[in-house]
Amino acid sequence: MGRPKGGKNRTWSMEQKFEIIKPIIDGKVSETQRSKDLVISLGMIASWVKAYNKGGIKALENKRKPGNPLAKYSNRKELSYTEQLEYENMKLRIENERLKKGYTSKEADQAKQKKSNKKNTQ
């Protein structure tokens, strides 16, 4: 089955997750039946139930995924003065972290190149 080609991953709020698993917690429906009825992965429902049993409704809260903080600046042509300063500040922080770890940006670029070459050959 799976998600349709070109589709996006669905996301649920904490309240939606709770509404989905509430009948399971109350013992009215099995996880398998609920999964089939709503066309949601059984593993996902099971993990929600497990999280709820472990930490209550707060455990169902979505966790933010870290992204590339530079992407919102590097893809734009014109930046305001404040945005230019924030962008430069982020770049300097990244460079500082690289230096703390003991490698230069040239070495980081080489490592990135090796990694992409491995992906292309597979």
URZIMO-V274598 format. One record per helix or strand of 2 or more residues. SS is the DSSP state (h for helix, s for strand). FROM is the first residue (numbers start at 1). LEN is the number of residues. If there is no record, write none. Layout:
ss,from,len
SS,FROM,LEN
SS,FROM,LEN
//
This chain:
ss,from,len
h,14,12
h,31,8
h,42,14
h,57,4
h,71,4
h,81,21
h,105,17
//
